[in-house]
Amino acid sequence: MAEKNPRPVVAFFDVDGTLTCRDFNEGLHVNPTPGVEAAIRAFTDAGNVAVVCSGRSVVNLSDLTHLPFSGFVTLTGAHVIYDGRVIYDRAISPEELARTVDEMRRVGLEVAFEGTYGTAALRLGLDRLPGYEDIPSLEEYERSGLPAVFGKANFTDEGLAAFRSSEYLASAYTHLNVGDGNHELTIPGTSKGVGGQALLDALPFTPSHVFAFGDSENDLEILRLADTAVVMGNARDVVKAHADYVTDDVRDDGVVTALRHFGLI
């Protein structure tokens, strides 16, 4: 195991496709392998700081709270928590959300809106949201009284043509292909890089080095921010082009391989 670090290393870890993958997960629940969990613990036991950096909302990351993560960059950078405190927060405004929903209904785009308080599906009877069957519809969500505060929207390849047919959606949101047939619409000006910088600015110390681990387009900005960009073996070539180091596939515990390669565990 690495010796205690007098100037901590900070590492940002993407979740889906990096810490874990669909093969290991159950629905929206995430299940890193025992090897990955042990590696995260060893990394932080050496005095370093581990940060989740995910497209998911914090409510969809509850399966990771037993691990020693000091921060959570969530919703592709729109909501950031460090040491239990919210340090950055952006959301789709109520007016923008209403117009967005109307436009999605018009073009036939089914999405899952994801936010700090929960996830809600805009369903149009097209059955284009696999994996989100158990979450409430947007109408059910609103009736529950939960705040309609969302940081992004998710959709699948089946909705890509509908999205591309809308000039409004293309101009109002940043579109990211996150792999495995999934896409995100994020708030312009937000990214994992923006959220990651907000977290770094909140640290009470200057890191000796910053690593970022990722596999998809929504990881590119945090990979650029880091001193060392680690890209998973399962990533698309467009993402690997930004790597300082390409590690093993997520299914082969690529996070563990990379942490060992750099002497961090």
N, C-alpha and C positions, 0 to 999 in steps of 0.2 A: 504494500500500500504506500502511496506517496506520503512524504513527510508533511507535517503541518505547514501551511503556506503563510508567511508573514504578510504578504500582500495578496489577498484572495483573487483567484480566477473566477470570473463570472461566465456561466454557460447558459445559453438560451436553448431550450429543447422544444421543437415542434412535437405534436402528439400523434395525429393520424399519419401513418406512413413513416414515422420516425421512432417514437417511443413504443408504439404499438401499431396494429393494423387490423383490417377487417377480419382476417383469418383468426385473430385472437379475441376480438371483441364480441359482445352480445348486444345487438341493437346499438343504442347510443352509449352503452357502458364500455369503458376502456379497461383493458387488462394487459398491462406490460408483463413480460415474462419475469420469472424470479431472478434471472440473470441481470436483466435491465434494472429491476428494483434494487438489487444488491449493488450495482454499479453506481446508481444515483446516491445511495447511502454512503458508499466508500468515497465518492467525490466530495460530498459535503463533510464527511468525517475528517477529511484532510484540511478543512478550514475554508473550502470554496463555497460559492453561492450558485445554486441551481434555480433556474427560472423556467416555468412553463411558458411557451410562446405559441399560442394556438389560435386557429380560427374559431374554435368552440367558445361558447359562453362559460362563465364561471360555474353556472349551475350544471352544465354538462361536463364538468371536470371534477366533480366531487369524488370520483373514484381515485383521484390522485392525492387527496388531501392527507392521506396517511404517510406520504413520502415527504422528505425534508426540503420542499420547495419554498424558497423565501419570497418569491414573487410569481405573479400570474399576468402575462400579457395576453389578453383574451379578445375575442371578436375581431381577429386580425388587426389588433392594435387599438381598437376603439375604447377598450376598458382595461385599465392597468391597476393592479394591486401590488403593493410592496409592504411587507411586514404588517399585513392585516389592514392596511390603509389604502383607500382609493386615491391614486395620485394623478389619474388622467381618465377622462370620460367624455365620449362623444356618442350621440344617438341621432337617428333619423327624426327630424322634427314632426310633430303631429300633422302639420299641413302637408309636408313632403310625403309622409306615410300614406295619407288619404289619397293624394294624387297618384302615388306609386301603385297602390292597390287597385284603383280605378283603371290604370293603364294595364296592369297585369291581367285584370279581368278582360279587358278589351282585346288583348293580343293572345290570350289563352296561355299564360305562363303561371304554372303552379310553383310555389316556392315555400320554403320554411323560413320564417322570420325568426332570428335568434337574438336574444337580448339578455341582459343581466338578471332579469326576473323570471325568464322562461322562454320557451320556444312555441311558436304557433304556426300552423300550416294554412296557407291559402290554397284550398282544394277547389278544383273546378270540375271534378268528376272525370279527370283524365288519367288518374292513377300513375302519376309521374314523380312520386316522392317516396321511393323505396327506402326503408329504414326509419321513416317518420310516421309509421302507421299508428303508433301509440301516443302521439302527441296530440293536443287538442287542436281543433280547427281555429282559425282566427276568430270566428264568431263565438265559439265556446270560450276561448281565452278571454275575450273582452267581457263576456258575461260573468266570468269568475272574479272580476274586479282587479286582476293583476294589471300593473301598469303596462301600457303598450309602448314600452321603451325598447327599441330594437337597434342594434348596431350594424346588422348586415342581413342579407337574404341568401339562401342556398337553393340551387336548383340542379337538375341533372341534364345530361346530354339531350334527352328527349325534349327539353324545353329550349334548346339553344336557338332553333329557328324562330321561335316566338320572341325570344329576347332580341335577336338581331333585327326583327321586323319593327322594333320600336326605337325611333330616334330619341324619344324622351328618356327611356331607360338607359340607353347607351351614353347619353350626355350627363345624366344625373348621378350615375354610379360608376365606380371602377369595376370592370369585369375581370375576374381571375379564374383561370382554369386550374383547379387544384388536384386534378388527376383522378383516376378510377371512375371517370364519367361524371364527376362533380364539378360545380362551378359556384363562385361567390360573387355577390354584388356588394361592394363595400362603399363607405362614405368617402368621397374624394378628400384627399389630404390626410387620411388615416392609412396606416400600414403597420406591419409588425416592426418596421424600422422606426417609425415615429413613436410607437408604444415602447419599444426597447430603449430608445434614447431617453424617454421620460423616466423610465425606471433607472437607467444609469445615472441620470441627473439627481435622482432622489437618494442614491447610495451615500452613506456617511464616509465613504472611502473611495479612492481611485483604484480600480482593478489593475492588477498586473497584466492581465490579458483577458480578452473577451472572445469566447467561442460561440458559434451558432450552429445548430444542427437542424437540417430540414430536408424536404424532399419535393416541394411543389412550388408553383409560381407565387403563392402568397408568402413564401419564405424568402423571396429574393431580396427584399429590403433589409431584413434582419441579417441575412448572409453578407450583404454589402457593408452593413454597419460594423460587423464583427472584425476583429483582428485576424481570426482564422475561421473560414467557412467550411463546415463539414457537411457533405451531401451524401445521402443514403444511396446505396447501390441500386435500389428500386426506383430512383428518381428518373424523370425524363431527361433526355440529353440537354434540353434548353436550360434545365436547372444545374445539371452537372457542369455546364460550361462556366459556372460561377464558383466552382469549388476550389478550395486550396487542397482539400483531401477528400477523396471519394472512399467511403467505408463500405462495409458489407450491407447486404439487403436487411431490411427491418426484420424479416423472418429468421435471419441468422444473427440477431442481436448486434446489428451494426453499431449501435451506440456504444456498446461494451468494447467492441473492437477499436473504435476511435479513441475512447478514453484511455485505453491501454496503450495505444500507439503514441499518444502524446504524453504518457507518463503521469496522467492525472488520477489514476487508480493503481 
